[in-house]
Structure formats: structure tokens, C-alpha cells
Amino acid sequence: MNPLVQGVQLGKTFTGGVRAVDGVDVAIAQGKTLGLVGESGCGKSTLGRAVMGVLPPDRGTLTFRGQDITHLPDRAMRALRRDMGIVFQDPFGSLNPRMTVADLAAEPMLVHGTGLSLIHI
């Protein structure tokens, strides 16, 4: 089975030649979660943003549901992001401690009206 999201040899270099991401391969299967762990400044957030299409990679290819999305225009990427999600590394700024994990996971699906068949309330 093909992965839902796949990045091959992804790379992102910033001004001054700083390589935040260099030759990363990643594959995420439908219904699975990927957690990125590493020291501060190792490129976790940059890789996450690249996979979401928020910060397009300089090198490599990125596919979502088998479609190459590496160089999609912003408008097309915005439509795809309804089916994507990311939780950044600051859990206190990203997660509400008064909500259950199930509620936190369901909230974006309820807001966007997607994935509702997955929610068991």
C-alpha cells in the first residue's frame, strides 16, 4: 500500500547556507501518526512545515495521496491542508489541558467537516 504522505530526499536551506533539512526520507501511512524527536535546532519544525507545504522544500519530492505536491500553488495547497494536521513542539501553546486527547484530535475534523466517520463521541 502506498503511504498517505511521502517525502523523498527533502531538503531546505535558509539564507547563509544553513541546511535545516538535508536529504530526509519520510513516509506516513493512512491512519498513522509520526512523532519527530530531536535536539533544538535539528530541523523538526522545518521538516513538519515542508511536509505541510507551508515552507516548500528546496530539494526532493513530496507526495500526498499519490499526487506530487512539491510545487503546487498556494491555493491548491490550502485546499489540501484541510486533510492535514500538525501539532508543533510547544504542547502548552498547541494543546488545551482541559480537553481529552480524543477531543483534541476531533476538533479540527469537526471545524473542517472532514473525517467525521472517524469520530466516536
LUMDRENSE-606081 format. One record per residue (C-alpha): residue in three letters; residue number from 1; y, x, z. Coordinates in Angstrom, 3 decimals. Example, Ala and Ser with C-alpha at 12.3 -4.5 7.8 and 13.67 -1.06 7.14 Angstrom:
// LUMDRENSE-606081
- ala / 1 / -4.500 / 12.300 / 7.800;
- ser / 2 / -1.060 / 13.670 / 7.140;
// end
This chain:
// LUMDRENSE-606081
- met / 1 / 0.000 / 0.000 / 0.000;
- asn / 2 / 3.482 / 1.284 / -0.871;
- pro / 3 / 5.912 / 1.893 / 2.001;
- leu / 4 / 8.770 / -0.554 / 2.536;
- val / 5 / 11.255 / 2.334 / 2.732;
- gln / 6 / 10.628 / 5.791 / 1.386;
- gly / 7 / 12.830 / 8.863 / 1.213;
- val / 8 / 11.679 / 11.938 / -0.688;
- gln / 9 / 13.362 / 15.325 / -0.195;
- leu / 10 / 16.519 / 13.673 / 1.205;
- gly / 11 / 19.476 / 15.949 / 1.775;
- lys / 12 / 23.053 / 15.574 / 2.947;
- thr / 13 / 25.591 / 18.395 / 3.079;
- phe / 14 / 29.065 / 17.995 / 4.547;
- thr / 15 / 32.305 / 19.877 / 3.915;
- gly / 16 / 31.985 / 23.560 / 4.654;
- gly / 17 / 28.337 / 23.672 / 3.584;
- val / 18 / 26.968 / 22.128 / 6.785;
- arg / 19 / 23.467 / 20.839 / 5.975;
- ala / 20 / 22.902 / 17.823 / 8.216;
- val / 21 / 19.699 / 16.782 / 6.437;
- asp / 22 / 17.687 / 19.104 / 4.224;
- gly / 23 / 14.502 / 18.143 / 2.380;
- val / 24 / 13.365 / 15.298 / 4.634;
- asp / 25 / 10.488 / 13.030 / 3.599;
- val / 26 / 10.152 / 9.703 / 5.384;
- ala / 27 / 8.045 / 6.598 / 4.769;
- ile / 28 / 8.176 / 3.372 / 6.770;
- ala / 29 / 5.540 / 0.686 / 6.229;
- gln / 30 / 6.301 / -3.042 / 6.306;
- gly / 31 / 6.341 / -4.286 / 9.905;
- lys / 32 / 6.548 / -0.794 / 11.416;
- thr / 33 / 9.287 / 0.936 / 13.381;
- leu / 34 / 10.352 / 4.559 / 13.102;
- gly / 35 / 11.965 / 6.382 / 16.006;
- leu / 36 / 13.820 / 9.624 / 15.319;
- val / 37 / 13.897 / 12.077 / 18.198;
- gly / 38 / 15.636 / 15.435 / 18.269;
- glu / 39 / 18.346 / 17.519 / 19.800;
- ser / 40 / 22.005 / 16.641 / 19.467;
- gly / 41 / 23.347 / 17.526 / 16.035;
- cys / 42 / 19.972 / 17.809 / 14.290;
- gly / 43 / 20.728 / 15.060 / 11.731;
- lys / 44 / 19.127 / 11.923 / 13.244;
- ser / 45 / 22.153 / 9.679 / 12.708;
- thr / 46 / 22.873 / 11.169 / 9.279;
- leu / 47 / 19.291 / 10.500 / 8.184;
- gly / 48 / 19.482 / 6.941 / 9.523;
- arg / 49 / 22.734 / 6.313 / 7.688;
- ala / 50 / 21.270 / 7.790 / 4.500;
- val / 51 / 18.207 / 5.540 / 4.710;
- met / 52 / 20.513 / 2.512 / 5.205;
- gly / 53 / 22.615 / 3.555 / 2.213;
- val / 54 / 25.733 / 3.803 / 4.390;
- leu / 55 / 26.013 / 7.527 / 3.730;
- pro / 56 / 24.301 / 8.202 / 0.397;
- pro / 57 / 22.206 / 11.375 / 0.255;
- asp / 58 / 23.335 / 14.285 / -1.921;
- arg / 59 / 19.746 / 15.096 / -2.871;
- gly / 60 / 16.417 / 13.325 / -3.077;
- thr / 61 / 15.447 / 9.742 / -3.768;
- leu / 62 / 15.399 / 6.637 / -1.627;
- thr / 63 / 13.403 / 3.512 / -2.401;
- phe / 64 / 13.328 / 0.097 / -0.720;
- arg / 65 / 10.533 / -2.317 / -1.672;
- gly / 66 / 9.680 / -0.013 / -4.580;
- gln / 67 / 13.221 / -0.116 / -6.032;
- asp / 68 / 15.211 / 3.116 / -6.319;
- ile / 69 / 18.352 / 2.508 / -4.261;
- thr / 70 / 19.602 / 6.103 / -4.191;
- his / 71 / 22.685 / 5.395 / -6.315;
- leu / 72 / 23.182 / 1.629 / -6.014;
- pro / 73 / 26.777 / 0.385 / -5.975;
- asp / 74 / 28.199 / -0.697 / -2.592;
- arg / 75 / 27.981 / -4.411 / -3.440;
- ala / 76 / 24.258 / -4.183 / -4.223;
- met / 77 / 23.622 / -2.127 / -1.065;
- arg / 78 / 25.440 / -4.695 / 1.108;
- ala / 79 / 23.051 / -7.378 / -0.131;
- leu / 80 / 20.021 / -5.197 / 0.689;
- arg / 81 / 21.303 / -4.364 / 4.183;
- arg / 82 / 20.668 / -7.969 / 5.232;
- asp / 83 / 16.997 / -6.952 / 5.262;
- met / 84 / 17.527 / -3.642 / 7.091;
- gly / 85 / 18.484 / -2.718 / 10.624;
- ile / 86 / 19.299 / 0.328 / 12.690;
- val / 87 / 19.841 / 0.978 / 16.394;
- phe / 88 / 21.945 / 4.077 / 16.978;
- gln / 89 / 21.227 / 6.636 / 19.678;
- asp / 90 / 23.614 / 5.177 / 22.279;
- pro / 91 / 21.438 / 2.376 / 23.719;
- phe / 92 / 24.176 / 1.268 / 26.124;
- gly / 93 / 26.534 / 0.661 / 23.212;
- ser / 94 / 23.837 / -0.827 / 20.962;
- leu / 95 / 21.640 / -2.878 / 23.296;
- asn / 96 / 22.581 / -5.651 / 25.711;
- pro / 97 / 20.733 / -5.038 / 29.011;
- arg / 98 / 20.812 / -8.785 / 29.774;
- met / 99 / 18.725 / -9.625 / 26.714;
- thr / 100 / 14.978 / -9.207 / 26.313;
- val / 101 / 13.651 / -6.853 / 23.642;
- ala / 102 / 12.393 / -9.893 / 21.706;
- asp / 103 / 15.866 / -11.475 / 21.785;
- leu / 104 / 17.487 / -8.207 / 20.687;
- ala / 105 / 15.080 / -7.909 / 17.751;
- ala / 106 / 15.512 / -11.571 / 16.772;
- glu / 107 / 19.323 / -11.682 / 16.968;
- pro / 108 / 20.118 / -10.080 / 13.572;
- met / 109 / 17.449 / -12.216 / 11.890;
- leu / 110 / 18.993 / -15.353 / 13.363;
- val / 111 / 22.505 / -14.262 / 12.352;
- his / 112 / 21.449 / -13.495 / 8.760;
- gly / 113 / 18.865 / -16.277 / 8.447;
- thr / 114 / 16.114 / -13.845 / 7.459;
- gly / 115 / 12.685 / -13.163 / 8.888;
- leu / 116 / 12.728 / -16.417 / 10.838;
- ser / 117 / 8.982 / -16.874 / 10.355;
- leu / 118 / 8.526 / -13.701 / 12.440;
- ile / 119 / 10.352 / -15.097 / 15.461;
- his / 120 / 8.289 / -16.681 / 18.228;
- ile / 121 / 10.689 / -18.230 / 20.714;
// end
